[in-house]
Amino acid sequence: MTFQPVYIIDGARTPFLKARNAPGPFSASELAVQTSRCLLLRQSFSAAELDEVIVGCASPSADETNIGRVIGLRIGTGDKVPAWTVMRNCASGMQALDSALLNIQSGRSHLVLAAGTDALSHAPILFSDKMVNWLSQWNAAKSTGQKLQALRSFRPVYLAPVIGLLKGLKDPVIGISMGKTAENLAWKFNITRQEMDAYSARSHQRTIEAQNRKQFAEITPIIDAQGNLYSDDDGVRRDSTPDKLAKLKAVFDRPSGNITAGNSSQVSDGAAALILASEEAVIKWDLHPLGKITDCQWAALDPAQMGLGPVHASIPLLQRNGLSLHDLDLWEINEAFAAQVLGCIRAFESDAYCQEHFNTPAWGTLDQEKLNVDGGAIAIGHPVGASGARIVLHLLHALRARRLRRGIATICIGGGQGGAMLIETMGDKA
């Protein structure tokens, strides 16, 4: 079947707010609701005229498990517009876009709000299994004697908290953290600490320069319950330099590792939302698309090297469309870790890696002047459910700002997967 392009009508995102060891001012649904409402206010149609709402979220709260439906109702879709939630770890927001794309291509939908959101600062703190078992014993105790017996069996160590976010960042199949997978890539491709820190400092610098040039037009300010305004990504460090980053200690592979908090993505809260439409909807509502999704690819690989997912997703996408690395005007590779992005660059350059995994020669050197030109998740943040949607949206804005045509947004995925979308800009009319 010939791939039918789907139009990107508009998009918006919240500022990404760094998690600071306490719950942030917004829940995941509040983030998505605020940015989606602002996005819809500037459209020629109402929320009730959407065909569906699809939301990617990796860590919804216990009372909002189908967070897509919660968001849909709160933005005013009414009862009759279906809404649902998707989860593909770091690519949940991109999966929402792809799910919308497939439904539009099949004719089941014509106008879809696709979003990604996460408030990782609200990730739960859990009881240990021993504490849960003790509570079960306590609740089952009926007599005074049984309760006294339960109290005698209690140990203070049962109260040791289990950090839900850390459990989520550890692969349950291979038993290692996402940070350790980045250490694996650093070892595999001989990526030095100096290279990681230099890349990370550059991410901050590029984001600062983009903020100064007002290049984040997709950001919609949001307001908390106390009336405080949030208008910019707040994790950007203007004083970040390779020398300062070099002083940070390893986090994931102590003491000899090289992955630190400074050369890793920031744990953040944020949301991004896009409106996708068929050609029929474009004509019906007299819409003026910003661009279109021209292809999409998913891939899987060894979970211990999950950071190379962008390579495994992008190469089939390039092959199918008859493109080389250099035919793309811009690239967005989500910056889970500096070592992971640098590992992707090395993998594209490696004859051995490309022959082993794709039966092709090396694809060449990815021009870093085309890569993450306005910085990435190391400076901006990585609210897991939102990032896949954010990189697609920002790629489109970055292309348009530079009067360029075509780019790929790609992301690695915990568990050993990768996703990539081929995006093209267009004029004011479809």
N, C-alpha and C positions, 0 to 999 in steps of 0.2 A: 504494500500500500504506500502510495506517495505521501510523504509527510506534509500535512496541511498546516501552514503557519497559523499561529494564534496571536492576536494583537494584544499588546500591553497598552492599555488606555491611560493609566495613571498609577501613581504609587506614592506612598509616604511611609515614614518610619518615625518612631520616637527617638529622642536622644538615648544612647546606651549609657546606663548608670552603673557604675562599678559597685559590686557587692563589697560592703565594708564591715563584715563580721556581725551583721545584724539585719533583720528584715528591712528591705527598702520601702520607699513610700508607696509603691504600687504593686498590686498583684498582677499575675500574667494576664488575666482577663481585662483588668483596668487599662493596662498598657495597650492592648489590641483595640479595645473599645474607643479609647481617646483618639488614637491615630486613624482608625477606620471611620469614625464620625467626621473628622476633619476632611478626610479624603472624599467621602461621599457628599459633603456639603458643596463641593465644587463641580459636581456632575450634573448632567441633564436628566438623570433618573434618580429615583429614590431607592432606599435600601429594600423596600418591599418589592421592587421590580427586578431584583437579582434572581437568578435561577437557583443559586445555592451559595453557601459560604463554606469554605474549606480552610481549616486552621491546622498548622503544624505546631506541635508542642511536645517537648521531651519530658517535661516535669510538671504536669498540671497538678493543682492542689487536690486533695482528697474530695473536696466538695464540688469540684468542677472537672470531673473526669472526662466528660465530653465537652471540653471547653469551647469547641467550635459552635455548638448549639447555644451555649451561654452567651457567647459574644454576638452571635447572630441576633438573638432576641434583644440584647441590650443596645444594639445599634439601630433597632427599629425595623427589622425585616418583617415583623408580624409572624403569626403562627404558621403560615403556609409555606415559607421558604425553608427547605431542608438545610441543615448544617451538620458538619461532621469533623472529626479530628483525625489527623494522621501523625504517625511517629516513625521517623527513621533517624533517630539520634541527631547528630549534628546537621543533617540534611532535611530535617522535618519541614522547614519552611520551603525548601526547594521541592520536596515531595508534594506539598500543598499545591504549588504551581503546576507540577506535572500532572497531578490528579485532575486539576481544573482543565488543563490542556487536553487530556485524554477525553474527558466528558464533552468538551466543546467540539473536538474533532469527530466524535461519534454522533454529534447532533443532539445529545441528551440535554445539553445546556448551551446557552449562548452568551450569558453575562454572569461572571463569577467573581466574587471577592475571595482571593486566596491570600492567606496571611501566615506568619510565623510569630510565635511569642514564647517567652520564658521569663520568669522572675526567679533566677537562681538564688538570690539572697533569701528567698522564702523556702528553699529546699528544707525538708523536715529533719529534725533531730529525733532519732528513733530510740526505743528501748532495745536492749540486747535480748537475745532469745532467752537467756536465763531469767531476766527480769519479767518477761512476758509469761514464762512458765510459772514464776512465783506468783504473779498477779492472778493467773488462772487458778492456782492452788488456793490463794486467799479468797477469791470470789466463790470458790466451791465449798469453802469451810462454812459449816452451819452452826456448830456448837461453839461455846467459849473455848473448850479444850482444843478443838480443831484449829481455831484462830491462833491460840497460844502456840500450838505446834508449828503453824505456818510462820509466826513471828520468829520463833527460835531458829528456823531454817534460813531466814533472810540474811544476806551478806551485803554490806555497803557497796562492794564492787559491782553488784548487779545494776547499780545506778549509773555506771559509766556510760556516757552517751555514745550513740552510733551516729556518725555524721552521714546523712543520706546522700549528700552531694559526692562525698568521697566513694561511697559504695557505687554510685552511678558512673564514676570515672574509672572504675576498675573492670576490666573485661572478665566476666565470670567463666568464660570458656578456657582462656589461657592463663588466667589468674594474675595478670599484670595490669598496671595502671596505664592510662593513655600517655602519661609522661614517659613511662619506660619504653613505650613503642617509639617515641621520638628519640630516646637514647639509642635504640636499636638502629635507627636510620643514620644517626650521627656516626655510629661505629661502622655501619655498612659502607658509607660513602666518604668516610674520613673527613667529616665536617667538624671544624675546630670550634672551640668556645669563642674565639675572637670573631669568627665569621658569623656565628649566631648573634652575638651582641651587637656587631656592626649592623646586621640586618635589622635587628629590633630597634636600635636607635634611629635608623632610617625610617622605619615605619612611623615612629612618633613624629619625626621631622616632616615627613610628607603629609601627615594628618594636620599638623600645625599649619603648614603652608596652605593646605586646602581650606582649612577654617578661615585663614586670613583672606583667601580669595573668594570666600562665600561659595565654596564648591559643594557644600552639602545641602543643596536646595531641597532634597527629599525629606529633611528633618522637619517634623511638626512639633512645636513646643507643647508640653503637657503640664498640667497643674494638679498638685496633690490636694488632699482634703483640707489642709491648713492654708491653702492659697499660695503655696510656693511654686514658682515657675521654673521649669527645667527646659532649657533651650539648646544645649550643646552636650555632646559626649563628654563625660566628666572624668574619664580615666586617662586622658592624654597628659603625658609628662613633658612639659616644656624644657625641663632640665635634664632630659634623658640623653646620655652620651655613652659611647662604648666603654670609657674609663669607669664611669659610675656603675654601669651594668656589670662590669668585670668583678666588682666587689661583692656581688650577691652570691650566696651559697647554693649549691645544688639542692633540689627539692626531692627528686624522684629516685636518685641512685647515689645516695650518700656513701662515702664522701667524695668519690672519684668522678661522679657524673658531671654533665655540663648543662643540663636543662634546669633553668632557674625560673623564679616568678617573673623576672625581667625579660626573658626571651620566650615566654609562653603567652598565650592569649589570656585576657582578663576575664574573670568570672563576672558576669554582668546581668542586668535586667534590661529587657527591651523588646520591641515588636516592630514588624514591618508588614505592610499590606499592599497588595497590588490588585488592580482590576483587569481581568482578562476578558476578551470578547471575540466572538466569531465575526466574520465579515458581515453576516446578516445583522448582527447587533450594531455593528459600526454604522451601517446604512440606516437602520431603524432609528437610532438615537442621535444621528449626525455627530458621531464621535470623531475625535482627532487623535489617533494613536501616537504614542511616543516612539514605539518600536514594535518588534514582534519576536516571538520565540520561534526559531526556525528548525531546531532539533534538540533532542535531549538524550542522554545516555546514562545508564547505571552500570556499575561494575562491582566485582567482589575480588578479594585477595586475602592473603594471610593476615589474620587479625593482629599479629605481632608487628606487622609493617603497615598498619592501617593508614598511616600518613601519606602513602603513595597512591591512595585511592584516586586523586585527581589525574594522575598519569594513566591509570587503567580505565578511567571513564573518558578522558579526552582523546586518547589515541583512536579508539573506534569511531568516535564522533568525527574526528578529522578525516579518517579514512573514508567514511561514508559520504562525506561532503567534498572529497577531493581537495583537501586543504593541507597546508604545511603549518608548522608553528608560526612562520613568518607572515602567513596570509592573514593572521588576526591583527587587528589594530590595537586591541587592549586585552589583557588577561586579568581576571580576578581569581586568585587562589586563596581561599580562606586561610588565615594565619593561625592555625591551631597552635603551632610552635614554629619558631624560626627554623629549627632543624628540619621540620617537616616540609616547609616550602623549599628550602635549599636542597633537601633530598629529592623533591620532585624535579627540580632543575637538573640535578645530577643524573637522575634516572632517564630523563629525556636525552641526555648527552651520552649515555652509556650504550655502546654496541652490545656488550654482554647482556645487560638487563633487557634491552629491547628485543634482542634475538631470543632470549629465554622466554619472555612473556608474550611477545607480539609477533615473533617471527619476521621482524623487520630490522633494518639497520637503525642506528641511532637517529633520533629525530632532530638533533641539533641543539643549539644553545638558545634558550628562551631569553629574549631581550628584556633585561630587567627594567629598562626605561618604559616598557609597555606593561609591566607587571605591578599590580596594586599601586597605581600611580598616586592615589590619595591616601596611602597607608592602609592598614588592615586591622585585624582583630587584636594584634598585640597592642596597638594604641587605642583602638576604638572599643574593643570588647567583643565577647562571644557569648551572647545569650543563646544557648544551644538551639532552641527551636526556631529562633528568628534569623540566624546567620545566613542560611541558604537563600532566604528571600531577600535579605539585605544586599548580598553581593550581586544578585541579579539586578536589583533596582539601582544600585550605585553604578554598576557597569553601564547600564543604559544612560544614566545621567552623565557619567564621565565621557562616554562616546559623544553624546550630543554637545557637551560643553566644548569639545575639541573638534567638532565637525567631522568626526570619524564614523565609520560605518558598522564594523562587525567586531564582536569579541566573544570570548568564552568565560563564563563564570563556573568555577568548579570547587568542590569541597571534599575533604576527607571525612570519613564517617566511622565513629567508634564501632568496633566489631568487625572491621575489615571490609569496608565498602567505599565507593566513590560515586559522586554524581557530577554531571557537567551539562550546562545549557549553552547553546549557541544563540546569540542575540544579535539582532540587526536593528539599526535605527532607520527611521523613515521621515518623510516630510510631514506636513501638517495634515495631510489626507491619507487615508488607507488606499 
